Amino acid sequence: MSAVSALPAVAGSLPDLPEPRRRVWLRWLVLAQVLFVLGVAVAGYATEALGRRIWLRTQPIDPRDLLYGDYLNLRYQIGELPGHLWRGEELPRRKQAAYVLLTPRPDSTYEAVGIYPARPAITGQQAVLRGSVQDVWRRGLRLRYGLERYYVPETMSRRLHQRRSLRVQISIAPWGQARISQIDTTAR
């Protein structure tokens, strides 16, 4: 017996399986990947269909990227909030989950009235949007919601980038996922 054949199998290598078992494992792996992709798509459609729709105020910035095409980076009014809205017992930390309690304004958009470390109870027309803390400073914090980038047709991005303010309709699913439904191009 040679010294090389006496060495144990390299950690992380697949064990020697019979050919039929390898095929079964390969089928399961492919099926898992397909189910994951379908799950992501179904979650997006379910958010749109089952979600509560609200309007938010935003400003468009950075309209074009050579690699990704035309899009709008959106800076929401609820993206930077004063620190006195924080309702947690401990100070917020970067990358911490944050739940923003929103109430309707007279112009039919929503504004933040509280930031919580756990999902708060809502009443009436209130809504809760889940985000994450990006920065914390003495008097406020910056939040990210995953709604900051919106891809648009080329002609629309130039027209929207010239605007100072936009209204964006988002759908918030009962389980907390949110997505942009539409951008109101007529409102000021």
N, C-alpha and C positions, 0 to 999 in steps of 0.2 A: 504494500500500500504506500502510495506516495504521500509526501507531506501536504501537497495541495489538496488532494482528495479528502484528507482528514480534517480540513478546516470546516467549521460550521457554515451554514448558508448565511449570506449577507443579510443583515437585519433590514426589513422593509421589502425584501423580494417576495414575490408570490410563491406560495408553496406549490409543489408539483401536484396539480390536480389532474384527474382524468379529463380527457377532451370533452365529454358531455357536460361535466360539471363546470368547466370553464365557459362553455356556451351559455349555460344557465346564469352564471354570474354576470357575464357580459350583457345578456338580455335584461337582467335586473338593473344594472347600471344605466343602460340606455333608457329604460322605462322611467327610472327615477329622474333623469335629466329632462325627459319630455314632460313628465308630470310637474316638475318645478317650473318650467317655462309656461305651461298652461295655467298653473296656479297664479303666477304673476299676472298674466293677462286677465284671468277671471277676476282677480282681486281689483284690478283697475276698472273693469266694466261694472263690477258690483259696487264699487265706491261711487261711480257716476250714477248708477240706477237707484241705489238705496240711500245715498248720502243726502245730508241736509245742505241746501245751497245757500250761501251767504255771499255778500259783496264786500270787498276790501279795497281800500285806496292804496295806490302804489305809484312809483315813478319808474319809467324805463331808463336803463343805462346800458352801455356797451352793446350795440345792436348786431355786430357781425364777428364771426370767427372763421378764418379760412378753412379750418379743418372740419368744423361742425355745421357750417352754413349760417343762415339767418336765424337769430334768436334774440329775445329780449332778456336781459338780466333785470329782474324786478326788485325794487327796494320798497318794501311794504312799510306803511306807517307803524305797523305793529312789530317791525323788525328791531327797532331800538326803543326800549321802554324805560321809564324812570324806575329807579330802585325801590321807591316807596310802594310800588305795586306788588313786590315780592311778599308772599304770604307763608313762606316756610319758616320753621323754627331755626334752622341753620342757614348761614349765608350760601348763596348759590355758587356752584363750581363750574368751571368750563367742562363742556361735553356732558353735562347733566341734563336729564330729561326735564322739560318744563311744560306745563299745561297752562295755556293762556285763556282766561275766561273773557268772552266777547259779548257785548250787548249792542243792540241796534241803536243807530243814531237817526235823527230826523231825515237825513238824506238817503236812507235805506242802506248805508254801509255800516260796518261793525267797527267798534273800537274796543281796546283792551281795558278791562277794569280790575284785573288781578292776574298774578302769575303764581302758579302753585307747583310744588314738587311732585304732587300726586293729583290724579284726575279729580276735580271738584264736582260737586252736584250742581246741576243747572235747573233753572226755573224759567217758565214762559218762553220768551224768544231768545234766550241766551244760547251760546254755542261755546264749545271748547275745542281749541286747536292745539295739537301736540307739536312741540318743537324741541330744540336742544339749545342750551346756552353756549354761545360762541365766545363771548368776552364779557367780563365783569369789571366794572370800574366803580369809582366812589359813588357816583350818583345814578348809575343805570346799568343796563345790560343789553347785549345784542343777542338776538335769537335767530335761529335758522329753522325753517319749516319744511324744506325740501320742495318748495314751490317757487323758488327764486329764478328759475330758468324756463322760458317758454319759447318753443320753436314756432316760427311763423313763415308764411310765404314772403319772398324777397320784396315784393311791392308793398306789402303791409308793414314790414319792419321799418322801412324808411319813414313811412307816414307816422307810425306809432312812436318812433324815437324822437320825433320833433315835438311831441306832446310833453307837457310838464307834469301832468297828472293823468292817471288812468283808473278805471274801476275794473277789478278782476273778480269774476264769480268763481268760487271754489265749492267743491262738494266735499263734505266731511262725513265719512262713513261712521256708523255706530261704534265700530271697533277702533276708531281714531285715525285711520288713514285718510289723507286728503289729496286732492288733485285739482288742477285748474280746469274749469268747465268752459269758460269763455272770457274774452276780453271785450269790454264795452268801448267801442271806438267812437261813440257819439257823445259820451258824457264828458263834462269838463270838471 
